[in-house]
Amino acid sequence: MKTFIVAVSGLIVVAALIACAPHAAVAQGPAPSPSGYSVKHTDAEWRRILSPEAYDVLRHAGTEAPFTSNLLNEHRKGTFECAGCGQRLFDSSTKYESGTGWPSFWRPLKDVVIEKPDHSLGMDRIEVLCARCGGHLGHVFDDGPKPTGLRYCMNGVALKFAPAKN
């Protein structure tokens, strides 16, 4: 485990980043070009649509500080959607407490994410993107629970929660 200390607006945030071996990707092929997504906006439109934090994560692969997401303690039935385009991404039944500080899931819904290699920060990881708008959601690691053994470690600011309708 590598630990990095990052200064954020005068605060020191300690984030543990775990480098895990990549797994076989769920979605086949490389990520589409930005023009290949069904939801497209100009940079100015994305800035207007998204909060500054969501813009940084979704459009520039930023990372929110660990343990800051209000979705960490979201345990109701429902779905987690892309904060950029509203695409349904994860069913609440696949969410679990990973202890990493970010909302974690063991499987996305079918055909809603794209996974691609990410070699940034000197690590080999698999980046997870929304298949509809190309927004950066987080990364997937092979240290999750059964039945998949995967941990989709998502930035909460890249997601919104839609409670199930009774």
Summary of the structure (lengths in Angstrom):
residues: 166
radius of gyration: 15.1
end to end distance: 42.5
largest distance: 46.2
contacts: 481
relative contact order: 0.23
helix: 17%
strand: 33%
